Amino acid sequence: MTIPAEPAPAADDPRHGDQRREAPWPGGDDPGPRAHSRPAGPEHEPADGRAAPDCPASDEPPWIGQGLRIDAPAEFIAAVPALLGFVPHRSLVACLLREVPDRPGSVFLGALARHDLDAHGCGVWVRSAGHLAALCAHEDAVGVLVLIVDDRAGAPRAGRPGARAARHRDLVGVLGGALRAEGVELADAWAVREIAAEAPWWDLLEPGSVGRQRDPSASPIALAQVLDGRPIRASRAEMTVLLEVDPDSREAVAAVLDEVCAAARERYRQAVCRCDPTSYSRAALDLVLRRVAEVGSDDGIEPVDLAEVAVALRDSTVRDAMFALALGDRAAPAEVLWSLLCRSLTGSDRAEAATLLGYSAYVNGDGPFAGVALEAALEADPRHGIAELLDTALRTGMPPSEVRKLGLSGRTRAAGLGVEIAIGPAR
């Protein structure tokens, strides 16, 4: 059965129409970015089977109000990369359907969640199915569409099931049972080897129903994403490589980090002796803002500059103030700086930079990349409180508008040091 689906209309509930909210697979069976309730996010294919936060993240996607519709399997499958923010591989993707307010019988695409197909153990899928059912209840979903992407699969031929048909049927059965327990319908389920123009798709609920995919790059939702400046990546791995530690840069920064730290301690000691410890924080904040302004300049950013920023961010007031940059016109250069720090640092310093990067991606609608960055933060420092909170928010489908408060609090922290950080209107 195919359920016509359209993006949600504007509504008081900020989650309506959030097609890019990356919502990791609810419950955290897959560790990485986010089906975040539409901005859900993904593709790091975690080995431990945690649900990746592979979901887009945006309270009001760019196609809202354009009358876009998805009422055929080929159209939905073509839209999946744009909805997730990347092309899934060996994944089970679930898309929640929610009723359009005041239009009984009409539904719109809600949160997306992606799960790594290679997660081991039957218990993983049972737990994940339960988490998905719980998310459906939380989001008031009336149905779910499922897409399995598996390059090892084969389409049915001449009445005979294709490769891995039994496994896929079992997975769909587990999901369907958990959904029925919550009164949610498994509206349809399809499988493909890959998402590509003219590649075959086949129905897992209605054997014999097959077809050809449409060009993902020509999907109206994909075009809307591109026009809105949101990237559609070839895979989740493309995102993780952006945050991998660069051994050369790490070594160069480590060579000067102790000296920079010692100098900072001396400045702080002097500030305390003057009975003005906040002057240290104010100077550290000014330093980070200067480095953000220098991103893209001819001078470049040297290892000592990165070391100075890393030490400045050890001041919690300075770190908190930096969340405000994600809400203004300095978000892009700040993200470049946070990325450079991620590639050049280890431990808690790397966690701070990755958390800032993940927050900026989250609040600006890139749920999948936010999930990858927050995963990197928690790998560097498993007890990082803010990273844990943001990761939980992303995995449970909290819309970006809700986490905007963190940036507003950061602006207040900066103002307390006499520094104004301009922010823009909510997206």
Secondary structure by P-SEA (a helix, b strand, c coil): cbbbbcccccccccccccccccccccccccccccccccccccccccccccccccccccccccccccccccccaaaaaaaccccccbbbccbbbbbbbbbccccccbbbbcbbbbbccccccaaaaaaaaaaaaaaaaaacccbbbbbbbbcccccccccccccaaaaaaaaaaaaaaaaaaacccccbbbbbccccccbbbbbcccccbbbbbccccccaaaaaaaaacccccccaaaaaaaacccaaaaaaaaacaaaaaaaaaaaaaaaaaacccaaaaaaaaaaaaaaaaaccccccccaaaaaaaaaaaccaaaaaaaaaaaaccaaaaaaaaaaaaaaccccaaaaaaaaaaaaaaaaacaaaaaaaaaaaaaaaccccaaaaaaaaaaaacccccccaaaaaaaaaaaaaacbbbbbbccc
